[in-house]
Amino acid sequence: MKLRIFTYFVFINGFVSMGFRENLKAELSYSGMLVKELSAKSGVNRRTIDNYLSTHNCTPSAEAAVSIARTLGVSVEYLVTGKEARRDKSISSLSPVLRSIVNITSQLDPRNRIMLLDIVKLFKNREDEDREAPQDTHSS
């Protein structure tokens, strides 16, 4: 399971909100997908996606937004507003332990969420390395 960590914010009418650029960055990070992969899978030019990621007021066409959203498994509404849950899994379908982790994490300060994500990634990398390491069948 992956947790979405939000690190980029836009202030609108006194409220914290995330725009397309910030949500796209967060979704790319969440999915682990590279820009070139998103481009290949969505059919949207890589430079165009780079512009969406680097230019604050660069708004995609409806066609590009739909293609990017479908590729990332989210709705266009989510990419624009950040206010819709992923379609593929709701929190209620998670195990009690994972629900607890998500609930506690959602109460953390954004900076602490980022640190927690880094820690979780370290654990995951360590597990992956342990699985890939050849097992020593001869003990000394």
N, C-alpha and C positions, 0 to 999 in steps of 0.2 A: 504494500500500500504506500502511496506517496501522499505527502501533505503539501498543500499549496501554501507557500509563504509569500506574503505581500510586502514588498519593500519600497515601492514607488507610489507616491500619493499626489493627488491634485486637489487643491482646495477650491470648492465650488459653493458659493453662498454660505460660507462658514462651516461646511461639512467636509469631511475627508472623503474623497472619491478617487477612483482609479479610472484613467482613460484608456483608450484603445492601446496606445503604445505601452503603457505600464502593464495592462492585462496580457498583452501579447508576450511581453518579456517574461512575465510570471508563468504563463502557460508553456512557453518554450523551455524554461527552466524545469517546470513540473514534469513535462513529458520527457525531458532528456534529449529532445530532438535538436539537431543543429539547423541553422537557417537554410543551409543548402539542402537538407533533407525535407524541410517544410516546403521549400520551393519546388523540389522534384515531385513531391506527393500532392501538392495543392495546384501546381501548374501556374503559380504566381512567380514572376521573375524575381530572382534573388536580390537584385538591386532595389527593386520595388519594396520588398520586405525589409531590407536594410534601411530604406527611407522611413518606413513606418516605425522602425525601432529607434531611429536616431533623431527624427524630426518631430518636435512636440505637436505641431498642428497639421501633420500629414494624415489626412483621412483617406482610407481605402474606398474604392468603388464598392457598391453593393455586391457585385460579382466576386471581387477579390476577397471581401470580408466573409462571404458565405463559404468560399472554397477553403480559406484558412481555418475558419471555425470548424468545418466538417473534418478537416485533416487533424485538427487538435482534439476533436471529440467534445467540443463545447458549442454553445449557440452564439450567434452573432450578438445577441443581447448581452450575453455574458462578457464577450470581448469588449463591448462598448461600455457597459456599466459595471461589470464585476459582480452583479447581484443575482446570478443564477447558479444553482449547483450543477455539477457535472451530470450528464445524462446517464452515464454508465454505472454509477454506483452511489447509493445514498448511505448516509451514516447509519441508518437503522439496520442495514444489512451487514454491518461489521460485527465482529466478535465483541463481547463486553470489554475486553482489555483494550482493543483498538479504539472503541468508542470513548473509553476513559482517556486514552492518550490524546485523541482529537479534542475532546472537551477541555482538558487541562491546557493543552497547547493553545487553544483559541483564547484563553484568558491571559496568556503571556504578553508582555510588551513585544512589539515587532522586532526589536533588536535581539531579545532573548530567543524569539522564534528562529531567527536566522542562525544564532549560535547552536540551538538545539538541532536544527536541520544539519548543520555541519558535523555535529557529533554523530547523528544517526547515519550520515553518509560514511563517516569513518568506520563505524561498526559494519555497515554493509560491504564496504571495500575489503575489510579484514575477512569477513566471511567468504567473499568471492575469492580472495587470494588463498584462503585455506582450502577451498574446494578445488582450486586449480593446481595447488602444490602436489607433486607426486608423493604418494604415501610411502614412508619408509617401512618396508616389510621385514627388514633385518634389524633387530634391536641389539645394542651393544652390551 
